[in-house]
């Protein structure tokens, strides 16, 4: 199987390098791989080492609570972190708990041998989707215990259901020592696949990270709570044009007919100037966050704060009485669990089941699906007029997140036996 995989990989890489000039992120990555490997030269091979690999920023956020718990228990342990995406490496290259960070070279036999021999890890942790067959094959050969955390079954599309892909998945998943899946549904997939490693259920460690960030944001909000004159603060996160259209019509209708108005914080998924100006056309009295932070002032009743930068959404949810998560009128909803950590009611559009949290949050009344502006207007009217309903949905959101906290501690306890 590994021979067939490498032949296919060489063909894929040949075409990827031809097309590299047309993919700036891949070009940036390959340009900096070799220089990033220099960080491995400073490792102390007299000390124990654990290597974490995460493809992107989101996956690495799931690794952080494990790393930080591990470092607190084993202060002398060296932590090595590798990434695939440029955004992850750029933002995390100086992560304070890492002794070395680097781009993981492409999954070729020569690369895997070089990296593994350079690190000489005592344990390796791959996060969520990462399946680097040559690295896993060699780690298995060297008897290095390797774990997959926050694992989920591959998307069950036509391609992944084909016989050769099932065989490949069985082969590559069987190279792990233990696989930790996020729930019983995903555990069922791995057991049906008949993989060799032990498969254990452990809730997603991202819940630990969300709670860490929520507690920080509550104590240090980006916008002071005293800046608002209204009680009802609405945060719309990661919104696209269709989300905005539905939200705007409902907010205008609500604020026109109620004395207790809603103040909104609107956070575009990508704050392009064209989109920002579209929002300002609809809400001419809105204020951009950059201006509000440089010139603090009280936000007028029924006002709109327009967020014109990235990276602040999670902390802005700390101001919210209720929230809307965008993307579900397009390719799929963005993170539902981030606002849920604050214990507030949440709404989104109908195309939300790309998120593993959507169904359980619907089932426990933490999430509402809206399909048009009238439905959203009805929902915000209910939440502002019915305090009991707001409390029930708020508690459901908080319980959904906080009931899953603690996975990082449990995984570190399991991992400890390999680091003694």
N, C-alpha and C positions, 0 to 999 in steps of 0.2 A: 504493500500500500504506500509506503513512504517513497518508493522509487517512482510510482505513478504520479504521486503528489508533486515530486520535484520536477518531473518533466513538464507537467501542467504549469507549475510555478515559473519555470524558466521561459516558457512561451508568453505567459502573462507579463512577466517583468520586461521582456524584450519590447512588447508593445507599449508598456507603461513608460519606458524611457524614451521611446520615439515621441510619445504624446506629452512628455513632461513639460515642454515649454508652454503648453496650453493649460496647465494646471499649476497655478502659482504656489499653492500650499505644498504640493508634492515637491515642487522645485526647491522651495525654501527648506523643506525637511532634508532632502538629499544633499543639499549644499552644506548643511551644518551637522550631519551625522558624525563625521570623523572628528570634528573639533569637540563635539559633546562627549565623545568617548574618553577624552583626556581626564575627565573627572574621576574615572576609575583608577587612575594611577595613584591616587592618594589613599586608597583603601589599606587598612591595617589587617593583614592576614593572620595575625595572632588573636584577633577578636572574632566573635560570631557575627554572621551577616544574614540578613533576610532581605530578599529582593522582591519588590512589588512592581508589577507591570499593569498599566492602565492605558487604554487607547487615547482617551480624550479627557477634557476637564471634568465632565460629569462623572465619568467612571472613577477618576482620581479622588473626587470629593467623597466617594463611597469608601475609598481606601483610607482616607485621612483618620477617621476615628479609630480604625484598627491600628494604624501606625502610631498614633499618639498614645493609645492605651498600652501598646507594646513597649514603647520607649519609656513610659513611666514605670513599667514593671522590670524592664531590662535596660537600665541607663547606659550600659556599656555596649549594647547591641548596635551594630552598624546597619543603617537602613539605606538601601539602594533603590532608586525609583526610575523606571523607564517609561517612555511615552511614545505614541505613534504620531499624534497630531501636533502641528506647529503651535497651535494656540495653547495646548497643554504644556508643552515644553517652555514656551515663552513666559507663561504666567507662573509656572511652578519650578523653574530651574533653581531658584534660591529658597525653596521650601525649607523652613528652619529645622525640621526634624529629619531631613535627608542628609546623609553623608556623601552621597553622589547622585547626580541626576543626568540622564542622557536619552537621546533618541535611540530606540531599539532598531538596529540595522535590519534590513529586509530578511525574511525568513529563508535564508539559504544555508546549507550545511556548513560552509566555511564561516559564515557570520555567527551562527549559533555556537560553534566550537570556540571561536575567538572570545565571544562575550562571556560564556560560561566559565571558561578557563581563567579569564581576567577577574571575574567576580569571586569564583569559588564559593557559591552560596551554601548556607546550611539549610535554608528553606526558601521556597519561592511561592509567591501568591499572585495569581492572575485574577483580574477583576471582570466579572460579568460575561462578556462576549468573546474574550480573547482566546483564539485557537491558533497558536504558532507551532505547527506540527514538528518542524525540525528542532526547535528549542525544546519542546516537550519530550521529543524522542530521545534527545541527548541527556536531558535531565533525568529521565527514567533510566537510561543506560548507566549513568553515574550514581544512581540510587539517591538522588536528591529529592526529598519529599516536596511535592508540588501540589498546590491546592487551587481550586477554582471557587471563588466566593461570589455571592449574589447571582448565582447561575440561573438562567432561564432557558427554556427550550427554544431552539431556532424557530423563526417564523415558519408556520406550516403552509408555505406556498407550494406551487407545483414543483419547482426546482428542488426544494428541500425534501420533498416526498419521494423523489426518484431513488431507485434501489442503490445506485452507486454512491449517492450522497448519504444515505443511511449507513452504508458500510464505512464511509469515510468518518462520519460522526462517531460511530461506535469505536473505530480505531483511535481517533484522536482524543475523545473523552476518556478512553481507557488508559491513557498515559498519565492521568492525574492520580495522586494518592487518595484524595478525598474530594468529593464535589458537594458544595453547600448550596442548595437550591432555596429560592425565596418562599415557596409554598408547596402544598401537596399536589397541585395540578402539574407543576413543573417536575416534581419528583416522579410522578407517574410516567412522564415522557422518558426520563432516563432509565427507569426500571423496565419499561417496554423495550427500550433500545438494548437492554441487557449489557450495560457497561460493566467493566470489572471493578472499578473503585466503589468504595462505600459512598452512598448518597444520603446526605443528611439535610433536614429542613432547618433553616435558620433565617429568620426575617431579614430583609434587606438592611445593610448597615447604613444606608443613606438616611434612615430615620434617626439614627444617632447623630449624624452630621446636621440634619435639619434642626434638631432640638438644641444642639450646641449653638448654632447660628441664631436661632429664635431668642434664646436667653440673652445673647449679646445684643441683638437688635432692640430688645425691650428696654435695656438699660441705656442704650446709646442710639436713639432714633435719629434718622437723617433730618426729618422735619420735626421740630418740637411740637408736642401736642398742644401747647399754648398758642400755636400759630393759627389754629382753626377756631372759627366762631360757631361752626355747626357741630351737632352731636353725631350726625350720620356721615361718616367718611367712607367713601367707596374707592377701592383700588382695582383698576383693570390692568392686569399684567400680561405682557407679551402679546399685545393685540395687533391684528392685521386690519386692513381696510374694511373688510366685511364685518369684523367684530365691532369696529368703531361705528359703523353705520347703524347697527342694531342698538348699541349702547347709547349713542348720542340721541336718537329719537326718543328712547324711553326716558332718559334723564331730562331732556327738555320738557317732555309732557309732564313728568312728575313734578319738577320744580315750578312749573307754571300753575299747578293746581294745589300745591301744598305750602303751608306757612313754614313747616319744619323742612328745610331744604336739605339736599344732599350735596356735599362737596366731593369732587372727584379728583383722583390722582390717576392720570392716564399714562401708561407705560408702553410705548410701541415696541414691537419685537425688534425692529431695527429703526432707530430714530433718524431716518433720512430726512433731509430738509423739506423735500416735497410733501411727505406725509405730515410732518410737523405743521407746515403751512396749511394743509387741508384741515387739520384739526382746529387751527387758529381761525380759519374762515368760519367754521361752525360755532366756535366759542371765542369770539373776538376779545373777551375780557380775561382769557386764560393767562396764566403766568408760567413762564418756563422755570424749571427747577434750578437751572444754573443761575438765573437772576434772583430767585428766592433765596438761594444760599448766600449770594454775595450781598443782597440787600434784604435782610430779614424783615418781614411784615406780616400783619394779620391777613389771612386769606378771606376774601369777602364771602358772605353767605351764598351758597350755591355755586361757588367758584370752581375753577378747574386748574389743577397744577399739571403741566405738561412736562414729562420727563424727557430731556433731550440728551441723555447719555446712557451708557450701559453699565451693568454691574451693581445696580442699586435696588433692584426689584425686591429681593428677599427681605431687605431691611425696611422697605417702604410698606410692606404688608403689616408691619407693627402698628401703623396708624389706622388700619381698616376696621370698620364695623361689619363689612361684608366685602367679598371679592369676586371678581370674574377673571377666568383664565382663558387667554386667547388661543387661536390656532385650530379650534374644532369646527370652523366653517371652511377649513382648507385641508391640509395634509394630515393634521392631527393635533390634539391638544398638547399644550406644554405642561410643565410640572404642576400637578394638583396638590402634592403633599407639602410644598413650601408654604402656601397660605394656610393649609390645614393645621400646621404646627402652631399657629397663633390662636387656634380655637375660634374660627369665624366661619359663617356660612359661605359656601362657594358655589358659583355657577359657571357653566361653560356651554359651548355649542354641541351639536349632536355627534360630530365625528370625533369622539373622545376615547374610543375603546382601544386605541393604540397604547393607552396608558394602562398598566396593570392595576392601577388604583381606582380606575373609573367605576367598575362594577361593584367592588366592595364598598366604595364610598356612597354610591347610589343606594345600595342595600341598607346602609345604616343611616340614611338621610343626611349625610354630610355634604352631598353634592346634588345640585339641581341642573337638569339639562333644559336649555331654552332654544327654541327654533326660530323665533322672530322677535321683533321689538315689542309686540303686544305681550308676549309671554314674559319677557324680561321686565316690562313695566309692572305687570301683575305681581311678579316675584318681589321686586324691591318695595312695592306698596305693602305687601304682606309682612316683609321683614322689618319695616319701619313702624308699622302699626300694631304688630302682634309681638310683644316682648317675649311671650312664652315660646312661640315658634322660633324666634331668634335664639333663645337660650338652648332649646333642644338641639337645633342644628349646630350651634357653636360647640356644645359639649360632644356631639357626635364627631365633629372634625378633630377636636383635640384628642379624644379617646382613640381615634383611628391611628394617629401618629404615636402617641405616648404609650399605647399598649404594645408597640413593636420595638421599643427602645431596649437596648441591652445586648444586641447581637455581637457588637465589637468585643465586649468583655468575654462573652462565651467563646468566641473564636480564638481570642488570645489565650484563654485558659487551655483550649485544645492544642494550640500551636506550641505552647510552652514546653510540652514534652519533647519536642524536637530541637529545643534550644538549650537544654540543660548541659 
